[in-house]
Amino acid sequence: MVNFDYQNPTRIIFGKDTENETGRLASGYAEKVLLHYGGGSIKKTGLYDRVTASLKDAGLEVFELSGVKPNPRLSLVREGIKICREKQIDLILAVGGGSVIDSAKAIGVGADYDGDVWDFYTGKAEPQGSTPVATILTIPAAGSESSQGSVITNEDGGLKRPCNSLYMYPVFSILNPELAYTLPEYQIACGTTDIMAHMIERYFTNVKNVELTDRLLEGAMRNIIHHAPRLLQDSKNYATWAEVMWTGTVAHNNMLDTGRIGDWGSHDIEHELSGMYDIAHGAGLAIIIPAWMKYVHNHDLNRFVQFATLVWSAEMDFNEPAKTALEGIYRLEAHFKRMGMKTRLSEVGITADTYEAMADKATDGDTKTLGNFVKLDKAALMEIFSLAE
């Protein structure tokens, strides 16, 4: 186990009708609120009306910025920064899923910075402060509601890049499982895939003696494997959504990182898929992660055997442990298919003629590597794309 410094300042308010507490909670931080959201879904469900009424009942002045898309765009972030500065916004309230929350975080750190917010996503600068951000989660997936990360897409070049900063933790997040009842099956599948991916990225580590977080990760992965398919049968089951929503939050609030170094190569590879093709993040992960596993599994066969036996209950083949390791990968792939996800690049229209361009962008012209479990150069990415064909 390696040294770690763990903190998570985000206050979580979990349960039924908790969105009605928005105004009371926000009034502790603000007089002027920027309400940030996507399209019309929160208006159709009545959530918009409940939230705005709660804010106004608390005496807060509300400004709005809608239009967040999946793979949130830099241009809208810049628009939000302008509003924050002109209206002297005290709190940014993100109502939606990971894309809305990531966009709000970018606006928050950008409003506190004299330069271009994209500097934070290219590593040219680091945030030194932020307008506070709060969230009301409607799509369990990204874990952004209590994480220190944000991912933004720059339309100029189709570049999708992450930024991580302690200033990006939301001050509070409201999690009501009922708000996910109206999600379509595809969003359920993409969201639960993203949750699984966050745990897989942490699970495959070269750090030894991390048994506590191994067991926590295995239990949380089994929880998603058990509950996610049930949402496709009954999307209005509160108990099931509560399990999935809370697992999604815990999967990415850094508690399961403690003492270990995760991989994150698959996430970085997927960013090139969604940056270039604008596919859902979860959809790209369902394709890349099994291919990555097939490429790297011999690096630490024992860990892949552990994944197969303790997460998927695969029977151990003591004579040929590699078979057991591969069985775990096949079962993960089967789970994604069961959820309705595609697991091949060709199935989502991504063809071999773009592999090199994606690999080149991901590695900055083969000048850097991705991942920690196994360092991946451009040639390795080309192999992974081939395995994902």
N, C-alpha and C positions, 0 to 999 in steps of 0.2 A: 504494500500500500504506500502511495506517495503522499507527501505533505499536501494539505489543502487548507484553504481559507474559505469557509462557507458562510454565505449570508443570503437571505431572500426577504427583502423588506415589504413585498407586496401583501397587502391584507386581502384575504379571500372571504367573501360573503357568499355562502353556498346554500341553495335550497329554493323551495317554492316561493314565488311572488317576491323574491328579493330585489327585483328591478324597481319595485316601488320605493325602495330605500335610496334611490339614486340621488335625489335632491338633498336629502339630509346629509349623505356622505360627501357629496360634492361641495356643499356649502362650507365645509371645513377647509377647503383649499381655494375657493374661487368666488368671484362675483360675476365674472364673464367666462362662459363656457363655449368652446367650439365643439359642436356635435358632429362627429365624423362617421360616415357610414357608406354603404355600397349603393345598391339600387332601391327598388321599391318593396322588397320583401318585408322589411320591418314595418312598413306602413300597412301592408296587407294583413299582417298578423296582429296589428294593434299595438305592437311594442313601441313604435315611434310615439304614438299618442300617450301611452303610459309614462314613458321616459320624459317627454317634453313637459307633461303636466306636473310630474314630480319636481323637475328642475324649476319650473316657473312658480310652483307653490312654495318653493324654498327661497324665492325672491332673486333667482339668478337670471342674468341676461344671457340669452342663447343665440349663438350664431351657428350656421350650418355649412358643411362641405360634404356633399355626397359624391357618388361616382367612382368609388374605389372598385377596381376590377381585380380578379385573381391575378397573381403576379403583379402586385401594386406598382404603379407607374411613378417615375420620378417627377414627371410634369405636374401631377396632382399634388405631390408632396410640396413642390415649390409654390403652388397656389396656396396651400394651407399655411405655409410659412409666411407668406405675404399677409394673409388674413390675421394671423396671430400678432404680427407686428403692428398692423394698422389698427386693429381693434383692441390691442393690449389684452389678449386672452390670458386668463389665469390657469385654465385647466382644459385639456383636450380629452373629450369623452369618446372613445371608440366603441361603437355598437355594431358587432358583427363577428366575423371569424378572424383567422390569422392575418389575412391580407389587410383588413381594416386596421387591426391593431398594429401591424408592422408599419403601415403608412402613418398612423398617428405618432408612433415613436420617432419616426424620421422627421416628422413635422416638429415634434417637441425639441429634439436636439438641434435641428436646423434653425429654429426660431431664436435659439440662444447663441448663434454663431454668426460672425460677420462674413464668412466666406460662403462657398457653395456647399450645400449639404452632401453632395456626391463625394466630396473629399473624404468623408467618414467611411464610405463604402469602397473606396479605392486604397485606403490606408495612408492617404496623404496627411490626414489629421485625425485626432481623437476628440470625441465630445468632452466638453468641460462643464456641461450643465444641460438642463432641459426644462422646458415648460412641463409641469406635471401632466402625466397621462393616466387616465382611468379607463376601465373597460367593462363592457357588458358582453359576455361571450354568447354567441349563438351557434357556433360551429366548433365542436370539440375536434381538434386536429393538431394545430401548430404548437400549442402550449405557450404561445406568445403572451398569454394573459398573466403569466408570472415568470417570464424569462427576461434575460438581459439582451436578447437578440432581436434583430429586425433584418428582413431581406427585401430589397427594392430592385426593380427592373428599370434600367435606363433604356428608353426606346431607341436612343441613338446608338446603334450597334447591337441591340438585343442583349445587353449585358445584365445579368442578374447576379447581384453581389450582396454578401452579408455584412453586417456591422454588429459588434457586441460591445456593450458598455454598461457599467453599473448605473449610469444615468437613465438607462432605458427600462428599468423595472417600473411597471405601473405602480401607482400609490395604492390603488385598490382595484379589485376585480370582482364583479358580480357574476356568479355561476348558478343559473337556474336551469336544471336539466329539461324543464318543460319547454324552454325556448328552442330546443333542437327538434321538437316533434314534427315540424313541417319540412324537415330536410328531405330532399329526394334521395333515392337509393344510391345514385352515383356519388353524391357528396358524402353520404355515410361511408361508402366504400373508400373513397379517397381520404377522408378524415381518419378513419381507423387504420388505414395503411400508414399514414404519416405518424400516428402515435406509435405503431409497431416499429417504424424506422428509427424514431428517436431512441428507443430502447436498444435496438440492434446496434446502432452506432456506438452506444456506450458499452454494450456487452462485450464487443470484440476489442479487447485491449491486450497489450503486451505486459501490463503490470501484474505481478503475482500477489498472492495473499489478499484478495479482495472478495472474500467469501460472503460477507454480509451483503454487499451491493450486488454480487452475483445472484444471491437468493432473492433479493428484492426485485431485481430485474426479471428473473425467471417467473416469479409470481405475478408481476404486473403484465408480462407478455401473455401468460396463460389466461389472465383475466380478460384481455382483449380477444384472444382466440376464442374464448368461451362466449363472450357477450356480443361481439360485433355481428356475427351471423344472425343473432336473435333480433337485432334491430331491423333486418330486412324482412322479418316475419311480422314484427309488431313495432312500428316506429313511434308508438305513443306509450311505451312502457316506462314509467318513471324510474323504477328500480334499475332497469337495464341501462338507461341513459345516465343515471347517477354514477354507476360503476364506470362507464366509458368516459364520461366527462371528467371525473376526478382522476382516473388513471392517466388521461391525456395531460392534465395539469402536472401531476407528479412526475410524469415521464420527462418533462422538460423544465422543471424548476431547479435543476442542478443538484438536488439531493442525491440522485442516483449516479452523479458524477464523482462523488466524494471519494478521494483516495485512488482514483483511476484516471487513465488518459484514454478517451474514446477515439474513434477513427475519423468519422465525418467525410471520408472520401466519397462515399456514395451520394451524399447530399451535394457536395461540390460538383460531381459529375452531372447530377440531375439538373442543377441550375442551368447547365448549358442546353439541356433538352427544353426546359420550360422557357428559358430566355429566347431561344431561337424559334421554337414551335408553339409557344404559349399554351402548352398543355398543363393540366393541373399538376401541382407538385406531387401529390400522392400517386397520381397515375404514372409519373416518371419514376418514382421510387419503386413501385411494384415491378418495374422492368429492370432497373439497374441493380437493386440489392441482390436478387438471386444470381445475376450474372457476376457481380463482384464476388459473391461467396464462392462460386465455382472457380473463380480465378485464384482466390487467396487461401482456400481451405487447407491446403497442405502446409501452409506456414505454421499453423498450430492446430494439428489434427485433434488433439485432446479437447481443445475448447469447442471445436465444432461437434465432436462427439457429445460433449456436455450439453450443448445447445439441442442436439437431437434427442437425447435421452431425458433431460430434465424439463425442457420446454415442450417437446412434442411427444414425449412418452414412447419414443422409438425403442425397439428392442436392440440391445447391444450385441454386435457381432464381434466376439473376442478374437476370432481368427482374422477378420478383415475389418478393422475399425474404420477404414476409409469408406466402406459401404454404409456404415452407420452415419458417418458425417454427411455423406451425400443424401442420405434419407431425410435428414433434418432440413436440408435445402429444398428437396422435392416437396416436403410437407408444407414448408412456408409458401412455396410457389402455388401449391394446390389450394392453400388458404386464400391467397390473393384471388385466384380464379373463382373460388367459391363465392367470394364477395363481389364478383363481377368485374374484376380488374383485368386488363390486358397485361401480359407478361413478356411480350416481344415488341421490339422496335417496329418491325414491319406491320404489326397490328394497329399501330397509331400513325402510320404513314411516314415514319422516319426511315430514310433509305441510306445505303452505304456511301453514297456520294457526298454526304455531309459529315461523316464520321471524323474525317481529318480536321475539318474546320472547327468542330466542337472540341476535339482533343487539343487543338492548337490554342484555342481561346482559354480553355480550362487551365492549361499549363503555361500560359503566357509565352507561347512559342517554344515550348519545351525547356523553359528556364527554371521552372519550379515543379515540385511534386505535390500530389494530393494524398491525404490520409496519413494515419499514424500506425495502424496495425501492420500494413504493408505500404511502403512508399510507392506511389504510382506515378510513373512518367508518361509521356505521350504515347509511347509504344504500348504500355500497359493498358491505357485507356482504349486504344484501338482494339486490343484483345478483348476487353470487356464488352465493347460495342459488338464485336463479332459474336461473343457468347450470348448476347442479348438479341441477336437477329431473329 
